[in-house]
Amino acid sequence: MIQFWHVRIVVRNLSAFLLQQVNNIERRGFTNVVDIRFISHAQDQHFAAIERLFVSVNRYKKPLNGSKVLILGVAYKPNINDIRESPAFDIIHLLQEKGAEVSYYDPYVPELNHEFFHLFSEKDLASAVEKADCVAIITNHSKVDYAMVHEKAALIFDARNALKDIAKKSSKVVKL
């Protein structure tokens, strides 16, 4: 299971980003229009995503330590190469701390260089999906063949509802 101090690190990083955004909104004078309650909601969603990913691997009686996890999409938003403030950094770091073998595929981001890891995007998505114990969809790029991912994956954690039309009631899909 996820340890509480891991979650605090992730939530703290997300909180810092959200506070920057609120400060930008306030500086521009839009405070009358924006309801600031979205901050706590975003923190809850980010915590839920990480916890559900850990639980989904354990659900199939596979320990996270030694599991092969493929992160599908590491960009901040779909169909771009911007990785600033991407939740994938925290997810990859926590998975590696728990002993998971993490790889990623992103058609827009060929390389990830972070203070805790340096990874290259998988070249062949189909092969990477077949090798993985769990595929975690973190950014839903339109260039990804999600039907193929659903067909070949053993377990899918869908944090972006990318499989909404493909796998409505699939037992191997865990949604956020």
N, C-alpha and C positions, 0 to 999 in steps of 0.2 A: 504494500500500500504506500501511497505517497506520504511523505513526512511533512509535518506542518511547516517546518522552517523552509522547505523548498517552496511551498506555496507563498510564504511571506515574501521571498525574494522576487518571485514572478509578479505578485500583486503590487509590490513596491515599484518595480520597473514600469508596470502599466499605469500605476497611479501618477508617477512622475510625468509620463507622457500626457495623460489626460489633464493634469493640472496645467501643463504648458498650453494645451489647447484652450482651456477655460480662460487662462490669462490673456491669450490672444483675442478671444471673443470679447472679454471685458474691455481690453484696450481699444477695441474697435467700436465699443459702445452698443453692442447687441445684447446686453444683459436682459433687457425687457423681453426679448423674443425667445431666448434660449432657456429651457428648463434644466438646471444644473443637476437634477437627480439622475441624469444618465450616467454620471461617474460611478456611483455605487452599482448600478445595473451592469455596466461594462466590466467592473471588477468581478462581480459574481459570475458573469459569462466566461471570463478568462479562467477563473479558478475551476469552473465546471468543466471546461474543455480539457484541462490537464488531468483532472481527477478521472474523468470518463475514459480517457486514453489508457491510463494505468489499469483501471478496472476492466476495460474491454479485453486486454491481453490476459489478465488473470482469469477472466470468465471462461476461457477455453483451456483452463488448467495448464497454462504455459507460464512459467515464471518470467518476469521481465528480464532478469539477469540471464543473458545469453540469447534472448529473443532478437530476431532480425526485424527491425522496424524501418519501413520506407516512408519518408515524409514526402508527400505529394504536394508540391508548391511551397516555396519559401518566401516569395515576394510579399510585400505588405498588402497589395491589392491585386485582383485578377488582371492578367494580360499586360503587366508592366514588369520592368526589371528593378524596381525600387525596393530595396530590402531594409530601409531605415525603419526602425520600430516594429519589425516583423515579429509576431508571436512565435515563429518557428525557432528563433534563437533560443528562447527559454525552454521550449519543448525539447529541442535537440539536446541541450545541455543537461536537463533533468533526466532524460532517457539515458544518456551516456553515464551519468552519475549512478544510475540504478543498474548499470551493467549491460544495457541493451546495445546491440550492434546497429548503429543508425546510418542510413544512407538517405539520399534524397534525389528527387527528380523534379526539375523545373525547366521548362523550355526557354525561359527568359533569363535565368540566373545560372551560368555555367560553373561558378565557383563561389563558395562561402568561406570567407576568412574572418574568423571571430577570435576573441581572446582565449576561448576554451577549446576551439576545434578549427580544423581546416579541412573542408570537404569539397569534392567535385561532384557535379550532377551526373547521375547515371546516364549512360548513352542510350541504352535500350530499355524502354519503359516496360515492355512485356516481360522481358527476362527478369528485371528487377522486381516486378510484382510477383512473379512465380516464386522467387527465392525468399520473399519476405513472409514472416509469420503474421505481420500486421501492416496494413497500409493506412497511413493517417493523412486524410485530405485536409490540409491546412489552408491552402489557397486554391480556389477553383478556376483554373485557367481554361479558356475555351478550346485551346489546342490539344487538350488531353482527351483520349478516347475512354470515357468513363464506362462504356459498355464492356470494353475489353478488360478494364481494371476490375469490374464486378465479376466478370466471368473467371478470371485467373487468380484473384486474390483469395487467400484463406480466411482473412478477417479484415474488415474495413471500418475504420473510425472516420466518420464523415462529419467534420466540424463546420462545413459550409453548405450542407444540403445539396451537394453536387449530384447525388444519385437519386434525387426526388422523383424523376420520371422513369428511372431504370429499375430501381430496386425498392419498391414501395413497402414490401413486407418480407424482405430477405432476412434470414436469420443470421447471416454473416456480416450484416451492416449494423453498426452501432452509431446512432446519431446523437448529436449534442442536444 
